[in-house]
Amino acid sequence: MAAERWATFDCYGTLIDWNGGIRRELVRVFGEERADAQLARYHEIEPALQADGERTYREVMTAAMAELGAPVGEEAGLAAALPSWEPFPEAPAALEEARARGWKLGVLSNTDRDLIESSLAQIGVPFELAIVASEIGSYKPAHAHWLRFFEETDAPRDLHVHVAQSHYHDIVPARELGLRTIWINRYGERREPRPSRELPDLSGVPGALDELVPA
């Protein structure tokens, strides 16, 4: 019997439109004219709040909003809005096609269990497992998500491909662990180290997975 092939995915920014969702909330709280600057600041603030792994993602988002200067009573707005954030249009079909080709799917996400369950319901495609930061006390780019994945699945690394939009949070650590990677480079960035494959969106993921690990 052939060994199982696994494709793991980041969720926010890869499957779910994280930037779009957070920007809409920043517009609501701070106004359109400040939203882009506040989004850039959020990206700077969040890693420091995640560094020790002690906060839930809901707490990270709330603390970040407070640092951005959200009015009293609005700090929890991001976490409250997150379950409504929608997947990228091509995500469900790409995931369904990967499953049809025999791939098992997992999510490795810097989030909480209730938030990831809401987001996976938005996507509407079954996943075999989801590993979340608040349950392991660690946020990517640390390696704990992948180490827990290996513990739970016994998946051979040569049959495992990791797919993600964030080069910093996902592609770099996955490469450090010797994994094949597909970088969903939605913003046309130039980064090193290079992934195994680079795509502008998820549409080509099923074919790229089969190229990297043939059935």
C-alpha positions, 0 to 999 in steps of 0.5 A: 500500500502506497504511503499517504501524501500530505499537503499542509497549508497555512490558513490566513493569507493563504486560504482566507483573505486575511489582509482583506478581512483585517483591513475592513475592520481597520477601516471601520475603526480608524477610517479609510484614510488611516487603514493602510498605515494601520495595516502595515503597523499591525504586521509589525506589532503582531510578531512581538505579541506572539513571540513567547507563545503565551497569548491566544490569537484572540488575545494577540489581536486584541492587544495589537488593536490596543497598541494601534490606538483603538477606542475603548470597546473596539479592541476585540473587534478583529477577533470578533470579525475573523469568523466572517472573513472569506476564502480566496475565490480559488481556494475551495476548488483547488483544495477539492482537486488536491483531495481528488488526487489523493492528498490528505490535507492539514492546516498549521495555523497561528490561531485558536481552535474556535477561529480555525473551525469557523474559517474551515467552515467558510472554506467548506472542504474537509481537512484531516487535521488542524494544528493551532498555536494556542493549543501548542503554546507556539507561533510560526515561524517556530517549528512546533506546528510541524513537529506536532504534525509529525507526531500526530501523523507519522507522515514521511517528510519526503511525502509532505509539501507545505503551502503558504503565502507567508515566506517569513512564517512558513516557507523559511521554517518549512525549508529549515525542516527539509520540506518541499514548499509551495509559496503562494506569492500573491504580492509579487515579492522577492525573497530568499530562500527560494521555495520548491515551487512559486505560484501567484494563487492556489489554482495551480497547487494540485498540479504542483503537488503532484509534480513535487510528489508523484502518486 
